[in-house]
Amino acid sequence: MKRSSLRPISRGRNANGNAAARTHVPLLEQLSAKTSQEWSRSQQRTALDLFKRAASGVPAYKRFLKDNHVHAELVESPSDLAIVPPVTKQNYLHAYPFKELFWNGSLRAPHVLTATSGSTGAPTYFGRSHEVDDHSSFIHELFYRSSSLELNKSTLVIVCFGMGVWIGGLITYEAFDLLGRRGYPVSVITPGINKSEIFKILRDLAPQYEQLILAGYPPFLKDVIDEAPAHGATFDKHRVALLFAAEAFTEEFRDYVASRANVKNPLTDTANIYGSADIGTMAFETPLSILIRRLARDNEALFNDLFRGTMKTPTLAQYLPEFVSFEAPNGEVLLTGDSALPLIRYSIGDHGGVYSFKEIVERCRTHGIDLEREIRKAGIAKQVLKLPFVYVYERIDLATTLYGLQIYPETIRQVLLDKRFAPHMTGKIALVTKYDHNQDQYLEVNIEQKPGKEAGKVLQAELLTEIVKNLREKNSEYRELSEFLGKRAEPRLVFWPYEDPLYFRPGVKQQWVVRPS
């Protein structure tokens, strides 16, 4: 595997002779020195180089190109890569022997294995090289140094991702462990999704540290933050940062958890990672990407221009093209990245788009937004990098249908964050499209209540009113349907006890949309 020219900060020594991060080594400056055009050229050069090496050094990819009548020697420029067919799980990963997917068709090179969740079928196994862990650690270092956390204060990282064969927990642990080895004052503990252990750590161990980083799946971290006070744990004596992955969320969600966890600045001290078992940490929110997302939320014309193809709020992240790069022909996200199992123009199953920094600035200007002025106003000028952007929204199968139109969980989840409802509901829901005895279609919204809470009829009625209102405001097709069907278009709300196993089984990723069997 070819090493990137980017390097994490080297280790120094503090006054006590212990390892310490050299704060004068300019990590942000190392990245910010490149212009938007230079990053674009870097992406093109890196992708073409990886294609050339994989075409000769990965047996499965060599066979894939031959089977698809592609002559690698004719792919001479970055623009020629457009003729190379994308690879998928079906046409590549499952079509060729596992060993042949690796460099030189060998499993003797050391790597770490993880698996997809298998939510769309049998799990797929991926091997990643140690360089991928280095890349992930570099990105986590960037988050740490861009945040308001102080570099000379003791910091406890609590990894609340699952710690099994899935990638989230292990790669997050590795990333922060490597930071510690490079001299940062970081300690890591890995309770996974064991809430009782997390609360013990927050109550008994966390007070020994000056700063906290909580890392986990967004709905699960919300549960932890909401429930912590009842277990004797508070966040008001720490400087706190939150690191998420595995799912998109709204800016309202970000503000809610940030305020509950005493996060100083949501722009700098929270981030959502766009990662996968396929190739690790791929893209990451930055203070700039969060700012742009908020500007788009408040400017409908900008939102529609930037995020074509979706009505729901996508994840907007930046990425380092020397690690993983993206393209999105016809709205299909394709990634190219090196690992023990390299992937070239790989269709990961998401939809979205790609922008250079320059293109984002111009889109904002078109809608009357001076991005440089907004950056100064937000106080994040020192954290701005001219890296490219990728926006990603979930697959169409993560919505349900009602009379042929798409209903996304996000539109309903937003309502549950309202101060009237948040004390009673966890924010988790499960949408099911059903039919009544007349075979009329309706939407059932299953809602998890907080421990010991039970929504009364008045609260249920208020919640239904707000859900319908938000659906009508955010979904023009639903608005038209409700005007035609009246009350028949209203969802039916079903309230469940906390962690009821039917839709809200603890310890697993929340299934926001349920397909009737």
N, C-alpha and C positions, 0 to 999 in steps of 0.2 A: 504494500500500500504506500502511495506517495505521500510524504509529509507536507503539511501546509507550511507556508512561510510565516504564518501568524504564530506567536508564542505567548503562553501565559507569562505573568510576571514571575521573575526569578526570586529565589529565596535569599533573604539577607539575615542579619543578626540584630536583635534588639540590645538594649543596654545591659540586660541580664545574660547575654550570650545565647539566648534561645532564638530559634528560627522566627523570623518576622518578615512580613511582606514589605518589600521596598516601595514605599509610597511614592518615591520620586520617579520610579519607572513608569513612563506615560502610556498606560494601556489604552485609555480613551484617545489620547493623541495618536497612538499607533494606528487606530482605526479611522479617526477623523481626518487624518492626513490625505486620505484618498477622496477624489471627487466622485460624483455620481457616474460620470463617463468611465472613469477608471475601474469602478466596481463592475460596470457592465462588461467592459473588456475582460476583466478577470473571470467573470462568469463564463463568457464564451470560450476563453482559452482553457479553463479548467475542465469544462464539460467535453470539449473536443478531445483533450488529452486523455480523459478517462475513457471515452468511447474507444479511442485507438488502442489503449492498453487492454481493455476488456475484450475487444474483438480478437486479440491475439492471445490473451492470457487467461481467459475464463472459458473452459470448454463448452458449457451450456450456452453462453452468449454467442460463441462462434457458430454453434449449431443453429441457434435461433436465427441469426442473420442469414445463414445458408438456406434454412427452411423458408425464409421470407424473401429469398432472392435479392438480398442486399449485399453488394460488394463493398466491403469496408474500405478498400483502397480508393474508391471513388468519393468517399466522404472526406473532403479535403479542407473544408472551411466550416465555421460554426453554422452558417445558413444551410449547409448540406445536411445537418443533423435532422432537419425537418422531414426528410424523406425516410428516416429510420423509424420503423413502427414502434409504438410504445409497448413495453412489457407489462404484464399483469400477473396476478396470482395464477389465473387459469392458463394463459398461453405460455408462461415461462416458469414460474416457481413450482407449479404442480406438474409441468409437462416434461421436465428433465430431471435426471437423477440428482438427488440432494447434493452429493459430493461435487458434481460437475458445476454447481452454481458458485463454487468458491474459486479463488485465485489458484491457477494451475491444477484445478480439480483435486485439491488435496485438503484433507481435514487435519493435517499435522500441524499447521500453523495455529498458535493459541488464539482462542476467541471465546466470547461469552455467548451462551445461547439464551434466547428468550422466545416467547410465543405470543401470537395474537390471542385475543380472548375467545375466539371461536364463535362470536355472536352471529356471524353470517355463515356458519358451517363448521367443519373440522378445523382445529387450530393449525396455523402455519408457523413453522419454526424458523428463526433467523439467527445467524451467527454474526456477531459484530466484533470488530477488531478493537484492540486497546486504544488505538488512535481515536475511535469514535467517542470513547469515554473522555479522552483528553479534550476533544472538541466540546463535548457537553460541559466539562469543567470550565473551559474558557468562557462559555456563554454564561454559566452561573457566576463566574468571577465578574463578568461584565455587569450583571444584575447587582451583585453585592457592591461594586464600586460606584454604580450609578445611583444607588439608593441613598437615603439619609443616614444609614447605619454608619457608625464610626469605626474606622479600621483598627483602632487600638483598644477596643473594648471586647470583653469576652462575649461570645455569641453562641447560643445553643440552637442548633438546627434540629427540628423534630420532623422526621419523615413519616408522613401519614398516608402515603400510598401503600397499596398492597405489596407485600414482600415475597410473593411466590414466583412463578415462572414469568410473570408479566414484567415489563420493562420499567415502569414508572418508579417503583420503590428502589430498585437496585441501582439504576443509573443516577438517580438523585443522590443516593448515599455515596456512590463513587465520586460524583462531581464535587460534593462538599468535602469528602475525605481527602481528595487531591488538593483542594484549596488549603486544608489544614497542613498537608505535607509541604505546601509551598510557603508556609509561614504565616498564614492568616490565623487569628485567634478564634478558630471555629471548632466546636465540638459537635458531634453528630450522634443522635440516638434514633433508633428505628422501631418504634412501636407498631408500625403498619397501621392497620385499620382497627386495632384493638382499642376501643374508646376508654375502657377502664384504665388501661396502661397510660394512655395519653393524658387523662385527667390526673393520674398520680404524678406524672412527669411535670405537668403544669403547676401542680400544687406543691410538690416536695422538692423537685430538682430545679425547675426554671428560676425560682427566686435567687439561686446562687449565681446566675448569669445576668449580665447587664442588658443583653439584646437577645431577641428571639426571631427566628425565621421558621414559620410554619409552612410546610410543603404538602400539598395533597389535592385530591379530586375536589372541585369547587363545592358541590353540594355537601360532601362529607366535612370539609373544613367549616362550612357554615354551621353544620350541626355541632361540631366541636366548639366553635366560638360562642354559639348561642347557649350551649349547655354548661360551659365551663364554670360560670358563677355558681350554679347549683351544686357543683362539686368542690367548692372552695378555692377555685382558681380565678385570678383576674389578670388583666393585661395592662392595667394603668401604671404599673411601676417599671415597665419595660419599653424600650423602643422596639417596635414590631414590624416585620416585613412578611408579606404573604406571597407564596409562589404556587401557582396552579398549573394544571395540565389536564389533558384528556377531554376537554369539553369547552365549548364557547359559553359565554355568559354576557349579560347586559352591563352597561355602566351603572345602572341602578343597583344591580347585585354587588358590583365592586364597591360602590359607596356604602352600601349597607354593611358588608363584612368589615370594611376598613374602619367605619365608625365604631362598630362593636368591639373590634380588636385593638382600638387605640392606635391605629396606623397614622403616622404623622402626615404623609403626603401620598395619596393614591396613585399619582402619576409616576413617582419614583420608587415607591415602596411596595408596589404590587406588580405582578407580571404573570401572564399566562404563556406557557410553553406549548408550541405546536410540535409535538413529537410523536413517535410511533415505534412499535417493536421492529418495524422494517429496517430502520436506520438510525434510531436514537433521536437526539434533540435536533430538530430541523430548522425551526424559526422561533422567534421569541418576541414578546411584546417589549417595547422600549417606552420611555417617557414620551417620545415623539409619537409613536404609533397610537398610544392611548389618547394623547391630545387630539390627534387627527380623528380618531374614532368618536370622540366627544363632540368635536366640531361638526362631524357628519350627522351625529344624532340630533343636533340642534338646527341643522340646515337640510331640509328635505331634498332640495335640488342637488346639493353636494352629495348626499347619501345615494341618491338614485344614479348620479353620474359615476361615483366611485365604485359602488357595489352592485353593478348590473347583474341581474339574474336572481336576486333574492330580496324579499321584504323583511327578513329577519337580520339581526345584527351579526355580521360575521366576525371572526377573529381577524384582526389586522396585525401583522407581525413583520419584523425585519429579519433578514437572514444574511449569513456570511457565505458568499458564493464559493469561497475556497473550501468550504465544508460540504454544503448541500446547496444546490441551485434549483430553481423552479421555472416552469413555463406553464401556460394555461391556454392552449389552443382550443377554441370553441367552449371555453369555460371549464374544461377538464384539467384538474391540477396534475401535472407530471413533475416528478422530481428526479434529479440525477445526483448521485453521491457515492463516494468511495467507502468501502468497509471490507470486512472479510468476505462478505457476500455483496459485491458492488451492484448498483442498480442504475440503469441508464434509461431515461425517459419512462420512468415507472409510474403507472397509473395507480395512485394510492386509494382511489375511490371517493375523493372529495372534489368539490367544485369551488370555483373562485376565479381569481385573476392575479396578475403580477404587474407591478409598477416599478420604475426606477424612481429614485428620490426626486429627480428633476421633473418627471411626469406628475408626481403627487403635488409638488409645489405649483405647477402650472394648472392642474385641476382646481386647486384651492383658489388660485388667483382668478380663474374664470368665474367663480361664484362669489367674488368680492371679498375673499379672505386673504389677508396678507399673512402668510404662514410665519415669516420671520418675526413679525410683530407679535403674533400669538405666542411664539416660542419665548420671546423676551418677557411677555406678560406672565407666562406660566413659570418663569424662572428656571428653565431647563436648557438654556443655551449651551452650557458646558457638556451636557449629556447627549447632544444631537449628533447623530452619525448619518452619513449620506449613503447608507446601505440601501439595497433594493427592498421592496415590500412584497409580501404575498398576503392576499386575503382569502379566507377559507370559510365556506359555510357547509353545513352538514348535508349528507346525502338526502335525496328526496324521500328515502324510506324512513327517515327520522321525523316525518310528519305523518299525520293521519288525514283521511279524507272525509268530507261531509258534502254529499251531493256533488262529488267530483272536484271540489276545491280543496286546497291544501290548508290544514290547520297546524301551526307549529306550536309546540309546548311553550316556547319563549313568551308568546303573547299573553298566555295565562299566568306563567310564572312571575311575570313582572307585577301583576296585581297582588300576589301574595306577599310582596315585599312592603306593601303599604302598611303604615304604622297601625292601622285598625286591625289588620289580619296577621301581621308577623308574630305577635305574641302568642297566637293560637295555632298557626300552621308552620311546618318545617320548611315549606317551599317545594317539597317534592310532590310530583303528580304523575299519574299514568293515564294517558288518553286512549280510549277504546271507541271505535266506531261500531255501533250496534243497531239492531232493528227491533222495533216493538211488535206487539201482537198483530198490528195491521201491516206489518212489514215496512213501516216508515223508518227511514234511517235517522239516527240521532247520535250526538256526541256525548259520551260519558266521561266525566272528569273525576278521577279518583284522587283524593287529597289526603295526605298524611297529616295528622294532628300532632302537636307537641305532647311530650309526656304529661299525663294527668289533665289534659285539656279536652274539652268537648264543646264543639260549636253549637250554640243555641240557634233557634229558628230565625231570630232577628239577624244574627251575624251571617247565617247561611244566605238569607235573602239579600243582604247588603253585598256579600261576596259575588253572588250570581249577577247582580246588577252591574257591578264593576267589571266583571269578566266580559259580559256582553258589550258593555260600553267600550272596553279596550279592543275587543275583536272588531267592533264596527269602525273604530278609529284607525286601526293598524292594517286591516284587511278589507280592501274595497270589495272583493268578491263576496266576503261574508256579509258586508253591509247590504249589498244587493240581495243576497239570499234571505237575510232576515226581514227585509222589507217585503219580500214576496211570501215567505212562510210564516212570518210573525213569531208567535211563541214556539212553534215547532222547531225553529232554528236554534232555540236556546239550549245550551248544554245542560245535562243533568248531573248534578254534583253528588258525589258519594264520599262520605267522610269516614276515614279509617283510623283506628288507634295507632299510636306510634309503633313503628317497626312491625306492622302486621305482615306476616310472611307472604300473603298473596301478591301484593304489588310493591311492598317496601321491606323486603327481606334485608336485614343488616349484613354488612360485609361484602356486598356486591355492587357493581356499577348500576346506578338507577336506570331502569328501563322506562323512558319517558313516553314511548308509544308502544302499545301492546297490540299485537295482531290476534284477532279471535281465532281459536283453533278450530 
